[in-house]
């Protein structure tokens, strides 16, 4: 809740900290928000590969908006970016969300 308050007022750095903690605990909604933040460069350096990774993790947990974002992003990413994002996703999952940077 506090993360969304910070996010909605454009205070992205504290929002990122809160969402990252929740995402690392396996929260699909927080994973999806991180995907949005990386996709738009909100509080972080814009990164399609990191966005794709977080959307992938959220989508695997059934987050519908993450699934839609994945479909949109996959149209614009190069094969190399897709491969990197998939590798990052595998590393993140294998570490139980601790090695996701």
NORCOR-V312665 format. One line per field, one symbol per residue. ss: DSSP state (H for helix, E for strand, C for the rest). phi: phi as a letter, one per 40 degrees, with the letter a starting at -180 (. if undefined). A space follows every 50 residues. Layout:
ss=???
phi=???
//
This chain:
ss=CHHHHHHHCCCHHHHHHHHHHHHHCCCHHHHHHHHHHHHHCCCCCCCHHH HHHHHHHHHHCCCHHHHHHHHHHHHHCCHHHHHHHHHHHHHHHHCCCCCC C
phi=.ccccccccgcccccdcccccccccgccccccccdcccccgcgacdaccc dcdccccccccgcccccccdcccccbccdccccccccccccccccfgcbb b
//
